[in-house]
Amino acid sequence: MTLPLHQRLSRGPGRGFTLIEIMVVVVIIGISLLVAVPKLFPSDDDITRRESERVLAVLQVARDEAAFGGRVIAVRFDSGQMQFFERDPGNPDQWNPSGSAELKPVTLVDSVSVQLSVAGIAVPQKSAQITFLPIGVSQPFELSFATA
């Protein structure tokens, strides 16, 4: 006697999952973890790369503000922050905190350190400053990022 299809496919009491079904579920979970773990637990290199890209983007905004705004803008790296200053037009020796909405202080990631070099010479952290003139950057510079 042949049973109808719905009775042949239904699981009776005591029937469990087949080995193939369990293996498919394990493979799906493994692939999901393979994709998710690097995003949940980034490596030090990933953190450093992301922070350097973020700093680069903010420096480009500062450069554009100087060029299009006709102002002299300085970027200082101090106490784990990027701070922005504008040169006082009436007193060239005076630097004032930037009033621009785009140039608010930016807190850097704790585990990443930044080293500024100008003309191949490392600049001490206390005096690390990049100056953007309306015609471009005042001196070529290099920023090095490392995990602390």
Backbone bond lengths (Angstrom), bond angles and torsions (degrees), N, CA, C in turn:
res aa  C-N    CA-C-N  psi(-1)  N-CA   C-N-CA  omega(-1)  CA-C   N-CA-C  phi
1 M - - - 1.424 - - 1.534 108.48 -
2 T 1.331 117.06 134.77 1.458 123.07 -179.12 1.526 109.18 -97.47
3 L 1.340 114.96 131.50 1.465 120.19 179.20 1.522 109.55 -85.69
4 P 1.334 117.55 149.89 1.462 120.04 174.92 1.541 109.65 -63.45
5 L 1.338 114.82 156.62 1.462 121.54 -175.43 1.527 111.92 -57.53
6 H 1.331 118.47 -44.15 1.466 119.55 -177.30 1.529 112.19 -63.59
7 Q 1.316 118.21 -28.08 1.458 120.73 177.30 1.525 110.96 -78.96
8 R 1.334 116.71 -33.41 1.468 119.41 178.74 1.527 111.45 -69.22
9 L 1.360 117.10 -34.08 1.464 120.76 -177.01 1.518 113.07 -86.41
10 S 1.321 117.51 -19.34 1.464 118.85 -178.21 1.527 109.57 -73.89
11 R 1.301 113.59 146.57 1.453 119.17 -178.98 1.522 108.04 -92.12
12 G 1.245 114.61 130.19 1.462 119.22 177.78 1.514 109.26 -86.69
13 P 1.300 117.28 176.09 1.457 119.95 178.17 1.525 110.58 -63.43
14 G 1.326 114.62 136.78 1.454 118.50 177.70 1.522 114.03 92.99
15 R 1.320 118.41 -8.36 1.472 119.82 178.22 1.515 108.44 -88.79
16 G 1.314 116.42 134.56 1.451 121.25 179.35 1.518 110.95 -109.30
17 F 1.305 115.49 -161.09 1.454 121.33 178.08 1.517 109.43 -82.69
18 T 1.307 116.08 149.84 1.459 119.66 177.15 1.519 109.06 -80.05
19 L 1.300 115.88 163.49 1.461 121.47 178.78 1.522 110.97 -61.25
20 I 1.302 117.97 -39.11 1.471 121.90 179.41 1.529 110.22 -62.65
21 E 1.314 118.23 -43.56 1.464 121.17 179.81 1.526 110.82 -62.55
22 I 1.304 117.43 -42.13 1.467 121.02 178.86 1.522 110.26 -65.88
23 M 1.332 117.79 -41.90 1.471 120.99 179.94 1.524 111.22 -64.37
24 V 1.328 118.06 -38.56 1.471 121.16 178.56 1.530 109.94 -63.68
25 V 1.315 117.82 -43.55 1.462 121.28 178.98 1.533 110.57 -63.52
26 V 1.328 118.01 -42.42 1.473 121.59 179.01 1.523 110.56 -63.13
27 V 1.328 117.53 -41.31 1.472 120.86 179.00 1.533 110.38 -64.66
28 I 1.318 117.49 -42.27 1.465 120.68 178.92 1.525 110.78 -63.07
29 I 1.321 117.29 -43.41 1.464 120.56 177.68 1.524 110.39 -63.94
30 G 1.316 118.02 -40.85 1.465 121.69 178.83 1.523 112.32 -62.42
31 I 1.308 116.67 -43.07 1.469 120.10 178.87 1.525 110.32 -66.26
32 S 1.316 117.52 -40.03 1.467 121.14 177.81 1.527 110.95 -61.53
33 L 1.314 117.67 -43.28 1.465 121.19 178.05 1.515 111.48 -66.60
34 L 1.315 117.23 -37.53 1.466 121.51 178.54 1.518 110.69 -60.42
35 V 1.308 117.45 -36.18 1.458 121.96 179.61 1.534 110.93 -80.28
36 A 1.319 118.10 -38.47 1.462 121.90 -172.04 1.526 114.28 -81.45
37 V 1.312 119.53 -36.27 1.464 121.95 -173.12 1.534 112.96 -60.14
38 P 1.343 120.50 -45.49 1.472 117.99 178.65 1.528 113.43 -61.35
39 K 1.311 118.06 -30.01 1.469 120.60 178.25 1.521 111.47 -76.34
40 L 1.326 117.42 -35.11 1.456 120.97 -178.67 1.525 112.15 -78.59
41 F 1.325 117.29 -33.66 1.461 122.41 -177.36 1.523 109.62 -129.39
42 P 1.359 118.07 77.60 1.464 119.82 -177.59 1.530 111.31 -69.07
43 S 1.320 115.53 149.86 1.461 120.51 178.38 1.528 109.43 -76.07
44 D 1.330 116.26 168.05 1.464 120.81 177.78 1.521 110.86 -60.64
45 D 1.330 116.73 -37.66 1.466 120.08 178.66 1.531 111.24 -64.03
46 D 1.333 117.20 -39.66 1.463 120.62 178.47 1.532 110.94 -64.97
47 I 1.325 116.58 -41.99 1.464 120.88 179.39 1.524 110.04 -63.28
48 T 1.332 116.66 -45.04 1.467 121.10 -179.95 1.522 110.85 -63.59
49 R 1.330 117.34 -42.86 1.466 120.68 -179.99 1.527 111.02 -63.52
50 R 1.330 116.90 -44.45 1.469 119.94 -179.98 1.527 111.48 -64.35
51 E 1.330 116.50 -40.50 1.464 119.69 179.96 1.525 110.56 -67.20
52 S 1.326 117.56 -39.84 1.468 119.66 178.69 1.525 111.07 -65.35
53 E 1.326 117.61 -37.72 1.469 120.44 176.93 1.522 111.02 -65.92
54 R 1.319 116.37 -37.91 1.471 120.39 178.89 1.530 110.81 -66.63
55 V 1.340 116.94 -43.99 1.461 121.21 178.84 1.529 109.94 -63.35
56 L 1.328 116.82 -42.02 1.462 120.48 178.33 1.526 110.91 -58.96
57 A 1.317 117.41 -43.57 1.464 120.97 -179.96 1.536 110.87 -62.38
58 V 1.332 117.32 -41.79 1.465 120.86 179.91 1.527 110.40 -68.21
59 L 1.337 117.41 -38.34 1.463 120.30 177.04 1.530 111.26 -64.08
60 Q 1.315 117.28 -36.12 1.455 120.34 177.27 1.529 110.92 -65.69
61 V 1.319 117.16 -37.10 1.467 120.41 176.27 1.530 109.34 -64.20
62 A 1.334 117.67 -43.92 1.472 121.29 179.23 1.525 110.55 -62.46
63 R 1.326 116.97 -42.25 1.471 120.79 178.19 1.524 110.61 -61.65
64 D 1.329 116.71 -44.41 1.463 120.85 179.84 1.522 111.63 -65.80
65 E 1.327 117.09 -39.25 1.466 120.61 177.50 1.530 110.39 -60.94
66 A 1.335 116.96 -41.26 1.466 120.34 179.17 1.532 110.52 -66.94
67 A 1.329 116.63 -45.55 1.458 120.67 -175.90 1.527 111.93 -68.37
68 F 1.315 116.99 -47.75 1.460 119.82 -175.17 1.520 112.87 -84.62
69 G 1.331 116.81 -22.15 1.458 120.15 179.74 1.516 112.98 -93.78
70 G 1.340 117.05 -8.29 1.463 120.22 -179.97 1.513 113.19 66.54
71 R 1.349 116.99 30.71 1.463 120.82 -178.01 1.528 109.86 -119.73
72 V 1.311 115.94 160.17 1.461 121.79 172.85 1.524 106.82 -96.15
73 I 1.336 116.04 122.24 1.466 121.13 -176.64 1.520 109.37 -122.05
74 A 1.313 115.84 133.79 1.464 121.88 177.59 1.523 109.18 -112.26
75 V 1.320 114.70 142.76 1.466 121.65 175.60 1.518 106.50 -116.52
76 R 1.323 116.25 124.65 1.465 120.97 179.18 1.523 109.29 -117.43
77 F 1.317 114.42 141.33 1.461 121.74 175.68 1.518 106.85 -106.45
78 D 1.332 115.35 109.06 1.458 118.69 -176.16 1.519 109.67 -147.41
79 S 1.305 116.77 132.51 1.471 123.68 175.81 1.523 112.45 53.23
80 G 1.320 116.18 44.61 1.455 120.25 176.98 1.513 114.29 71.92
81 Q 1.336 117.01 20.14 1.459 121.15 179.19 1.514 111.10 -133.78
82 M 1.330 114.65 152.75 1.460 121.70 166.81 1.516 105.12 -100.03
83 Q 1.330 116.02 123.51 1.455 120.19 179.62 1.516 108.30 -119.80
84 F 1.330 116.14 148.42 1.453 121.72 -174.28 1.520 109.89 -118.99
85 F 1.333 114.55 135.30 1.460 121.42 -178.57 1.521 109.12 -131.94
86 E 1.344 115.31 150.78 1.459 121.71 175.82 1.521 108.18 -117.10
87 R 1.334 115.42 140.07 1.468 119.93 177.79 1.525 108.63 -73.61
88 D 1.318 115.66 133.93 1.464 121.61 177.62 1.529 108.17 -69.62
89 P 1.353 118.21 122.28 1.469 119.83 -178.36 1.523 113.04 -62.16
90 G 1.319 117.79 -30.07 1.466 120.80 -179.74 1.516 113.50 -81.59
91 N 1.323 117.33 -23.10 1.459 121.58 -177.89 1.530 108.25 -138.95
92 P 1.332 118.58 97.25 1.463 121.31 -175.15 1.530 114.58 -61.33
93 D 1.321 118.28 -17.39 1.461 120.85 178.47 1.529 111.82 -86.38
94 Q 1.319 117.47 -8.18 1.458 122.52 -176.50 1.531 110.02 -98.82
95 W 1.347 116.00 128.10 1.466 122.20 175.42 1.512 108.27 -114.21
96 N 1.332 116.36 130.35 1.462 122.30 179.86 1.522 108.89 -114.60
97 P 1.344 117.41 147.36 1.466 119.00 175.39 1.529 109.81 -56.85
98 S 1.307 115.76 140.44 1.458 120.93 -177.85 1.529 110.52 -64.53
99 G 1.327 115.62 136.43 1.453 120.92 177.36 1.515 112.45 -94.75
100 S 1.332 117.02 -0.55 1.455 121.63 -177.82 1.527 110.77 -70.80
101 A 1.325 115.92 138.97 1.468 120.60 179.45 1.527 111.48 -65.86
102 E 1.331 117.31 -29.27 1.466 120.81 -178.73 1.524 112.73 -78.60
103 L 1.334 116.37 -18.15 1.464 119.74 -174.28 1.525 112.11 -112.05
104 K 1.301 115.35 56.68 1.462 121.26 173.95 1.533 108.36 -83.70
105 P 1.337 118.76 155.02 1.466 119.61 177.04 1.530 111.28 -56.74
106 V 1.319 115.14 140.15 1.457 122.11 -178.58 1.523 108.10 -116.21
107 T 1.323 116.84 124.53 1.455 121.19 177.42 1.522 108.94 -83.21
108 L 1.327 115.91 130.19 1.451 121.60 179.65 1.528 110.58 -86.54
109 V 1.312 116.26 156.25 1.462 121.44 178.04 1.527 108.49 -63.74
110 D 1.337 116.88 134.86 1.467 121.72 -175.67 1.520 113.45 -58.71
111 S 1.318 117.26 -36.91 1.463 120.10 -173.16 1.531 113.17 -82.20
112 V 1.334 117.85 -0.58 1.469 121.00 -178.18 1.519 109.32 -114.96
113 S 1.334 115.95 130.89 1.461 120.67 176.14 1.521 109.33 -108.35
114 V 1.327 115.91 148.52 1.463 122.20 -177.63 1.523 108.29 -119.34
115 Q 1.341 116.10 132.97 1.458 121.62 177.36 1.523 108.13 -123.14
116 L 1.329 116.57 124.27 1.460 122.41 178.95 1.526 109.12 -96.12
117 S 1.332 115.64 133.47 1.465 121.77 174.25 1.518 108.19 -125.55
118 V 1.335 115.88 135.49 1.459 122.04 176.15 1.518 107.08 -120.88
119 A 1.322 115.82 125.07 1.467 122.23 -178.04 1.528 111.02 55.27
120 G 1.322 116.80 37.19 1.459 121.94 176.92 1.512 115.28 79.87
121 I 1.320 117.58 2.65 1.463 121.50 -178.79 1.525 108.97 -110.60
122 A 1.328 116.21 126.66 1.464 120.82 179.46 1.523 110.12 -65.50
123 V 1.311 116.32 134.57 1.460 122.08 -179.85 1.526 108.05 -98.19
124 P 1.341 118.70 132.18 1.465 120.18 177.88 1.527 111.06 -57.13
125 Q 1.314 116.58 145.55 1.466 122.29 -175.42 1.525 112.06 -56.14
126 K 1.322 118.28 -35.99 1.467 120.97 -177.05 1.527 112.07 -65.21
127 S 1.333 117.92 -31.70 1.463 120.26 -177.44 1.522 112.66 -111.93
128 A 1.322 117.33 18.14 1.461 120.74 -179.05 1.529 110.16 -71.26
129 Q 1.336 115.45 112.17 1.457 120.85 -178.17 1.520 109.57 -146.76
130 I 1.320 115.45 137.18 1.461 122.15 173.43 1.518 106.23 -111.55
131 T 1.306 116.85 130.04 1.457 120.70 -178.96 1.522 109.48 -112.34
132 F 1.330 115.07 125.61 1.458 121.79 176.11 1.520 108.45 -105.19
133 L 1.316 115.98 122.54 1.460 122.12 177.38 1.526 109.06 -94.98
134 P 1.332 118.06 162.42 1.465 118.95 176.69 1.540 112.91 -59.89
135 I 1.325 116.76 -22.21 1.472 120.33 179.12 1.526 112.21 -97.90
136 G 1.312 118.34 2.36 1.464 121.91 179.61 1.511 110.99 136.53
137 V 1.330 116.32 -166.34 1.462 121.35 -179.12 1.523 108.76 -79.58
138 S 1.337 116.72 146.16 1.464 120.03 -176.47 1.527 111.87 -72.01
139 Q 1.325 117.65 -38.29 1.464 121.98 178.80 1.521 109.22 -143.43
140 P 1.320 116.99 144.76 1.473 117.73 174.54 1.533 109.84 -62.30
141 F 1.286 116.04 144.66 1.468 120.36 -177.34 1.523 109.15 -141.60
142 E 1.329 113.72 165.93 1.458 121.05 176.34 1.520 107.57 -137.71
143 L 1.324 115.70 134.15 1.466 121.04 174.85 1.515 108.26 -109.27
144 S 1.321 115.66 131.59 1.469 120.79 176.82 1.519 107.67 -113.69
145 F 1.319 115.17 134.68 1.462 121.01 -179.61 1.521 108.08 -115.48
146 A 1.324 115.76 138.50 1.460 121.34 178.11 1.522 108.76 -146.22
147 T 1.321 114.57 153.39 1.460 118.16 174.97 1.515 108.90 -81.86
148 A 1.318 115.06 138.66 1.463 120.02 -176.29 1.504 111.24 -80.35
